Amino acid sequence: MKNVMKFLFIAAVILGFSANSFGQSEATASAFATLITPISIEKKVDLNFGTVASSNTDGIVQIATNGGITTDGGATLVAVGGAT
């Protein structure tokens, strides 16, 4: 009986200190535009911003027409597999 109580106490301590943690991050953004003159837009390629790490500071990620990517503020590009 003493061994059973000892086992139950140890099991309760182990279960009491075990916890699961699932870190998840999501972001939602809105976009808007005011068209002064009618324009036509044609898709050439998909936009791919790569992997971006954020911080507590606001940041900006820009893709130039030549495909160059620049960041400012709290946004940082992260190399995954050797490529950004």
C-alpha positions as CSV (number, residue, x, y, z in Angstrom):
1,M,0.0,0.0,0.0
2,K,2.9,2.3,0.8
3,N,4.4,1.7,-2.7
4,V,1.1,2.4,-4.4
5,M,0.7,5.7,-2.6
6,K,4.3,6.7,-3.5
7,F,3.6,5.8,-7.1
8,L,0.4,7.9,-7.2
9,F,2.1,10.8,-5.6
10,I,5.0,10.7,-8.1
11,A,2.5,10.3,-11.0
12,A,0.5,13.4,-9.8
13,V,3.7,15.5,-9.5
14,I,4.8,14.5,-13.0
15,L,1.4,15.3,-14.5
16,G,1.2,18.5,-12.6
17,F,4.4,19.8,-14.1
18,S,3.8,18.7,-17.7
19,A,2.2,21.2,-20.0
20,N,1.8,21.5,-23.8
21,S,2.6,24.7,-25.5
22,F,1.6,25.4,-29.1
23,G,3.1,28.7,-30.4
24,Q,1.2,30.0,-33.4
25,S,1.3,33.3,-35.2
26,E,-1.2,34.7,-37.6
27,A,-1.4,38.0,-39.4
28,T,-4.2,39.7,-41.2
29,A,-3.9,42.8,-43.4
30,S,-6.2,45.1,-45.3
31,A,-5.5,46.9,-48.5
32,F,-7.3,49.7,-50.3
33,A,-6.7,52.1,-53.2
34,T,-8.3,55.2,-54.8
35,L,-8.1,55.1,-58.6
36,I,-7.8,58.6,-60.0
37,T,-7.8,57.5,-63.7
38,P,-8.9,54.1,-64.9
39,I,-6.0,51.6,-65.3
40,S,-5.6,48.0,-66.3
41,I,-3.7,45.5,-64.2
42,E,-2.2,42.4,-65.7
43,K,-0.7,39.6,-63.6
44,K,2.7,38.5,-64.8
45,V,3.9,36.5,-61.8
46,D,2.8,35.7,-58.3
47,L,4.1,37.8,-55.4
48,N,6.3,35.9,-53.0
49,F,7.5,37.9,-50.0
50,G,9.6,34.9,-48.7
51,T,9.8,34.2,-45.0
52,V,9.5,37.3,-42.9
53,A,10.3,37.5,-39.2
54,S,8.4,40.2,-37.2
55,S,9.2,42.0,-34.0
56,N,7.3,44.4,-31.7
57,T,8.2,47.3,-34.0
58,D,6.1,48.0,-37.2
59,G,7.9,47.0,-40.3
60,I,7.7,47.2,-44.1
61,V,8.5,44.6,-46.8
62,Q,8.7,46.0,-50.4
63,I,9.1,44.1,-53.7
64,A,10.5,46.3,-56.5
65,T,9.5,45.8,-60.2
66,N,12.8,44.1,-60.8
67,G,12.1,41.5,-58.1
68,G,14.4,43.0,-55.4
69,I,13.1,42.8,-51.8
70,T,13.8,45.4,-49.2
71,T,12.7,45.6,-45.5
72,D,12.5,48.4,-43.0
73,G,11.6,48.7,-39.3
74,G,10.7,45.5,-37.5
75,A,10.5,43.2,-40.5
76,T,13.4,40.9,-41.3
77,L,13.8,38.5,-44.2
78,V,14.8,35.0,-43.0
79,A,16.9,32.7,-45.3
80,V,15.2,29.3,-45.6
81,G,17.3,26.7,-47.4
82,G,19.8,29.3,-48.5
83,A,17.3,31.6,-50.2
84,T,15.2,34.5,-49.1
